[in-house]
Amino acid sequence: MKTASLPSLRFDPELRAAAESVLEVEETLSAFLEKSRAGARSTFGRRRWKLSLAVSLHETKLDGPDPIILPRRCSE
């Protein structure tokens, strides 16, 4: 599979300065962002999972009867 490039990201000067302030010795901003790609992949996976769960729950609700919620009895 071929890889694709995402468009360049623009950062305001404050965010760039904040990112550069946490770089390790000899680490570039590009290298830092490349490492964070793994975090983005896991975020994509979590969002796909949440979306599929929401779709499943929605389909289940449409296909099944509405649940009946009974009031609790108070013990006397």
Secondary structure, 3 states (H helix, E strand, C coil): CCCCCCCCCCCCHHHHHHHHHCCCCCCCHHHHHHHHHHHHHHHHHHHHHHHHHHHHHHHHHHHCCCCCCCCCCCCC
